[in-house]
Amino acid sequence: MSHHEPAQSGALPVAPRHATPGRQPKPDWLRVQAPGGDNYAHIKKVLRERGLHTVCEEARCPNVGECWAGGTATFMVLGDVCTRGCRFCAVTSGNPGGVVDTHEPAKIADAVRAMELDYVVLTMVNRDDLDDEGAGHVAACVRAIKVAAPEILVEALVGDFSGRPELVDTVCDARPDVLAHNIETVERLQTTVRDQRADFARSLAVLQHAKQRGSAPFTKSSIMVGVGESRREVHDALRALRHHQVDFVTLGQYLQPTPAHLAVREFVTPDAFDAYRVVGEEMGFRYVAAGPLVRSSYRAGELFISNLIRSDEGAPA
């Protein structure tokens, strides 16, 4: 059965882009250097010694070399097996059987000190096998980092917690500086791209609920393009995020991790990404990152957001 579908009747045609029927060679703007260097090796050593996972590796992020060389990494908590099976994601899908490493918050806090970071991203696999879907564990990781290094900014990139607002509250009460949840794609393609348990409206509600907390964090979301969406659909998705008070948004090119995953429908050009950035800025997002190699978490964006947050707090940027 095909993992992608044609545009619905009446949808706007996709803007002119570099078409890619099947697995075609990547265009020049998507080529990156192989990871390496002293800092890359140091971070890898720190992570391995503590048995920690990063989404940088598990999701095969093309920016792992740049980010690790610059001293940035995104920790993936609650293991490396996800209870959901999104068609774009390289993370292993299965049943973790309720297993949780209760020492992980302390390990991550120790690693953060060893890596000398100033902005930490915590992402998670979905854990539908747990009563609280992992919210308490994510909160514990946030708190552990804040205790170990109060000056560090923490972004929590979470799942939808099945739309349960009390679980969103659990994470927000740990006081992450940014609460992120990705809608991943435009509304029409949700069931094509994401696990069948995901829902566009639910994801928007999670982001809005976080923003409406008494101690509201900044909120953030991300959109992949190149999976069959139209330009108007991307604009509509951006508009929906702004309507739900999202502060930061990233847009990047989907890259097929293996032949078994969702196929790339087109390679979006850098100029098209720049046009999305302009549209997002005009809509009022506080920060828009858009480019072929942009991902939900990546070094340049984190540095910009870090400076913005510290400036808002009255601290030196």
C-alpha positions as CSV (number, residue, x, y, z in Angstrom):
1,M,0.0,0.0,0.0
2,S,1.4,3.4,-0.9
3,H,2.4,5.7,1.9
4,H,1.6,8.8,0.0
5,E,-1.5,10.1,-1.8
6,P,-2.2,12.6,-4.6
7,A,-3.4,16.1,-3.8
8,Q,-7.1,16.3,-3.2
9,S,-9.3,17.5,-6.0
10,G,-9.4,21.3,-6.0
11,A,-6.1,21.7,-4.0
12,L,-3.6,24.3,-5.4
13,P,-0.8,22.7,-7.4
14,V,2.5,22.4,-5.7
15,A,4.7,25.4,-6.4
16,P,7.5,24.8,-8.9
17,R,10.2,22.7,-7.2
18,H,12.8,20.1,-7.9
19,A,10.6,17.0,-8.6
20,T,11.8,13.7,-7.3
21,P,9.9,10.6,-8.5
22,G,11.2,7.7,-6.4
23,R,14.6,7.9,-4.7
24,Q,16.5,10.4,-6.8
25,P,19.9,11.9,-6.0
26,K,19.7,14.8,-3.5
27,P,20.2,18.3,-5.0
28,D,23.4,20.1,-4.1
29,W,21.8,22.2,-1.4
30,L,21.1,19.1,0.7
31,R,24.6,17.7,0.7
32,V,26.4,17.9,4.0
33,Q,29.8,16.9,5.3
34,A,30.3,13.6,7.2
35,P,30.4,14.2,11.0
36,G,33.7,14.4,12.7
37,G,36.0,16.5,14.8
38,D,37.2,16.6,18.4
39,N,33.9,18.1,19.9
40,Y,31.8,15.6,18.0
41,A,33.9,12.7,19.4
42,H,33.7,14.2,22.9
43,I,29.9,14.5,22.8
44,K,29.6,11.0,21.5
45,K,31.8,9.7,24.3
46,V,29.8,11.5,27.0
47,L,26.5,10.1,25.7
48,R,27.8,6.5,25.3
49,E,29.3,6.5,28.8
50,R,25.9,7.4,30.3
51,G,23.8,5.2,28.0
52,L,21.9,8.2,26.6
53,H,20.1,8.5,23.3
54,T,19.9,11.5,21.0
55,V,17.3,12.2,18.3
56,C,20.3,13.5,16.3
57,E,21.3,9.8,15.8
58,E,18.1,8.0,16.1
59,A,16.3,10.1,13.6
60,R,19.4,10.3,11.3
61,C,19.4,14.1,11.4
62,P,21.6,15.5,8.6
63,N,22.9,18.3,10.9
64,V,24.4,16.0,13.5
65,G,28.0,16.9,12.5
66,E,27.4,20.7,12.6
67,C,25.5,20.6,15.9
68,W,27.8,18.2,17.8
69,A,30.9,20.0,16.5
70,G,29.3,23.2,17.9
71,G,28.5,21.6,21.3
72,T,24.7,21.1,20.8
73,A,22.7,17.9,21.1
74,T,19.1,16.9,21.5
75,F,18.5,14.3,24.2
76,M,15.8,11.7,23.5
77,V,14.4,10.4,26.7
78,L,12.2,7.4,27.7
79,G,14.2,5.0,25.6
80,D,14.7,4.4,21.9
81,V,11.5,2.5,21.1
82,C,8.3,4.5,20.2
83,T,4.8,3.2,20.7
84,R,3.7,4.9,17.5
85,G,4.7,4.4,13.9
86,C,4.8,7.6,12.0
87,R,5.7,6.9,8.3
88,F,8.5,9.6,8.2
89,C,10.4,8.7,11.4
90,A,13.5,6.5,11.6
91,V,13.0,5.8,15.4
92,T,12.2,2.2,16.1
93,S,8.5,1.5,16.7
94,G,7.3,-1.2,19.1
95,N,6.2,-1.8,22.7
96,P,8.7,-0.8,25.4
97,G,6.7,-2.8,27.9
98,G,6.5,-0.1,30.5
99,V,10.3,0.0,31.0
100,V,11.7,3.4,32.2
101,D,15.2,4.3,33.3
102,T,14.5,6.1,36.5
103,H,18.2,7.2,36.6
104,E,17.9,9.0,33.3
105,P,17.2,12.5,34.7
106,A,20.4,12.4,36.7
107,K,22.4,11.0,33.8
108,I,21.2,13.8,31.5
109,A,21.9,16.5,34.1
110,D,25.4,15.1,34.5
111,A,25.9,15.0,30.7
112,V,24.7,18.5,30.3
113,R,27.4,19.7,32.7
114,A,30.0,17.6,31.0
115,M,29.1,19.0,27.6
116,E,29.0,22.6,28.8
117,L,25.8,23.4,27.1
118,D,23.7,26.6,27.5
119,Y,20.5,25.4,25.7
120,V,19.2,21.9,26.0
121,V,16.5,20.2,24.0
122,L,14.7,17.2,25.5
123,T,12.6,15.2,23.1
124,M,10.8,11.9,23.7
125,V,9.5,8.8,22.1
126,N,5.7,8.4,22.5
127,R,5.0,6.1,25.5
128,D,1.3,5.1,25.2
129,D,2.2,2.1,27.4
130,L,2.6,4.3,30.5
131,D,-0.2,5.7,32.6
132,D,1.1,9.2,32.2
133,E,2.5,8.6,28.7
134,G,5.9,9.7,30.0
135,A,5.0,13.2,31.1
136,G,6.3,12.8,34.7
137,H,9.6,11.5,33.4
138,V,10.1,14.4,31.0
139,A,9.2,16.8,33.9
140,A,11.8,15.0,36.1
141,C,14.5,15.5,33.4
142,V,13.7,19.2,33.1
143,R,13.9,19.7,36.9
144,A,17.1,17.8,37.1
145,I,18.8,20.0,34.6
146,K,17.4,23.2,36.2
147,V,18.8,22.1,39.6
148,A,22.2,21.1,38.2
149,A,22.6,24.2,36.0
150,P,19.9,26.9,36.7
151,E,21.3,29.1,34.0
152,I,20.6,26.6,31.2
153,L,17.6,27.1,29.0
154,V,15.5,23.9,28.5
155,E,13.2,23.1,25.5
156,A,10.9,20.2,26.0
157,L,9.8,18.7,22.6
158,V,6.9,16.4,23.6
159,G,4.3,14.1,22.1
160,D,0.6,14.9,22.2
161,F,-0.1,12.9,25.4
162,S,-3.3,11.8,23.7
163,G,-4.7,15.3,24.2
164,R,-4.8,15.0,28.0
165,P,-4.3,18.6,29.3
166,E,-3.3,17.4,32.8
167,L,-0.2,15.7,31.2
168,V,0.7,18.9,29.4
169,D,0.4,20.6,32.7
170,T,2.8,18.1,34.3
171,V,5.5,19.1,31.9
172,C,4.8,22.8,32.0
173,D,4.9,22.8,35.8
174,A,8.6,21.7,35.6
175,R,9.1,25.2,34.0
176,P,10.8,24.4,30.6
177,D,11.6,27.6,28.8
178,V,10.1,26.3,25.6
179,L,7.4,23.7,25.2
180,A,7.5,22.3,21.7
181,H,5.2,19.9,19.9
182,N,5.3,19.3,16.1
183,I,2.3,19.2,13.8
184,E,4.8,17.7,11.3
185,T,2.7,18.3,8.1
186,V,-0.3,20.1,6.7
187,E,-3.8,19.1,7.9
188,R,-4.7,17.1,4.8
189,L,-1.7,14.8,5.0
190,Q,-1.8,14.1,8.8
191,T,-3.0,10.5,8.4
192,T,-0.6,9.9,5.5
193,V,2.5,11.1,7.4
194,R,1.8,10.6,11.1
195,D,0.6,7.7,13.2
196,Q,-3.1,7.1,13.0
197,R,-3.4,8.2,16.6
198,A,-2.1,11.7,15.9
199,D,-4.5,14.5,15.1
200,F,-4.0,18.0,13.7
201,A,-6.6,19.7,16.0
202,R,-5.3,17.8,19.0
203,S,-1.7,19.0,18.4
204,L,-2.9,22.6,18.1
205,A,-4.8,22.2,21.3
206,V,-1.7,20.9,23.1
207,L,0.3,23.9,22.0
208,Q,-2.4,26.4,23.0
209,H,-3.0,24.8,26.4
210,A,0.7,25.1,27.2
211,K,0.6,28.7,26.2
212,Q,-2.4,29.5,28.4
213,R,-0.7,28.2,31.6
214,G,-0.1,30.6,34.4
215,S,3.6,30.3,33.9
216,A,3.4,29.9,30.2
217,P,6.5,28.9,28.3
218,F,7.3,29.9,24.8
219,T,5.8,27.5,22.4
220,K,7.2,26.0,19.2
221,S,6.2,23.7,16.4
222,S,7.7,22.3,13.1
223,I,6.5,21.4,9.6
224,M,8.2,19.1,7.1
225,V,7.7,19.9,3.4
226,G,8.2,17.8,0.3
227,V,5.6,15.2,1.1
228,G,2.9,16.4,-1.3
229,E,1.6,19.5,0.3
230,S,0.6,22.7,-1.6
231,R,2.0,26.1,-0.8
232,R,-1.5,27.3,0.3
233,E,-1.7,24.3,2.7
234,V,1.6,25.3,4.3
235,H,0.3,28.9,4.7
236,D,-2.9,27.5,6.3
237,A,-0.9,25.4,8.7
238,L,1.3,28.4,9.7
239,R,-1.9,30.5,10.1
240,A,-3.4,27.8,12.4
241,L,-0.2,27.7,14.5
242,R,-0.3,31.5,15.0
243,H,-4.0,31.4,15.8
244,H,-3.1,29.0,18.6
245,Q,-0.4,31.4,19.9
246,V,2.7,29.5,18.8
247,D,5.8,31.7,19.1
248,F,8.4,29.8,17.1
249,V,8.2,27.7,14.0
250,T,10.6,25.7,11.9
251,L,10.2,24.4,8.3
252,G,12.5,21.9,6.8
253,Q,12.8,19.4,3.9
254,Y,11.6,15.8,4.6
255,L,14.3,13.2,3.8
256,Q,13.4,9.6,3.4
257,P,15.4,7.7,6.1
258,T,15.0,4.2,4.5
259,P,13.2,2.8,1.4
260,A,10.5,1.5,3.8
261,H,9.5,5.0,4.8
262,L,7.4,7.6,3.2
263,A,8.8,8.7,-0.2
264,V,9.9,12.2,-0.9
265,R,7.5,13.9,-3.3
266,E,9.7,16.9,-4.1
267,F,12.8,18.7,-3.0
268,V,11.8,22.2,-2.1
269,T,14.2,24.9,-3.2
270,P,16.0,27.3,-0.9
271,D,14.1,30.2,-2.5
272,A,10.8,28.5,-1.7
273,F,11.9,28.1,1.9
274,D,12.8,31.7,2.1
275,A,9.4,32.6,0.9
276,Y,7.8,30.5,3.7
277,R,10.1,32.4,6.2
278,V,8.8,35.7,5.0
279,V,5.2,34.6,5.2
280,G,5.7,33.3,8.7
281,E,7.4,36.5,9.9
282,E,4.5,38.5,8.4
283,M,2.1,36.4,10.4
284,G,3.8,37.4,13.6
285,F,5.9,34.5,14.7
286,R,8.7,35.6,17.0
287,Y,11.1,33.4,15.1
288,V,10.9,31.5,11.8
289,A,13.6,29.1,10.6
290,A,13.0,27.8,7.1
291,G,15.5,25.9,5.0
292,P,16.2,22.6,3.4
293,L,18.3,21.4,6.3
294,V,16.4,23.1,9.1
295,R,15.0,20.7,11.7
296,S,12.9,21.2,14.8
297,S,16.0,21.3,16.9
298,Y,19.2,22.7,15.4
299,R,22.1,24.8,16.6
300,A,21.5,28.1,14.8
301,G,17.8,28.2,15.9
302,E,18.6,27.4,19.5
303,L,21.2,30.1,19.7
304,F,18.7,32.7,18.3
305,I,15.9,31.5,20.6
306,S,18.3,31.5,23.6
307,N,19.2,35.1,23.0
308,L,15.6,36.1,22.5
309,I,14.5,34.5,25.8
310,R,17.4,35.9,27.8
311,S,16.6,39.3,26.3
312,D,13.0,39.0,27.3
313,E,14.1,38.1,30.8
314,G,16.2,41.2,31.0
315,A,19.5,39.2,31.0
316,P,22.3,39.9,28.7
317,A,21.9,38.2,25.3
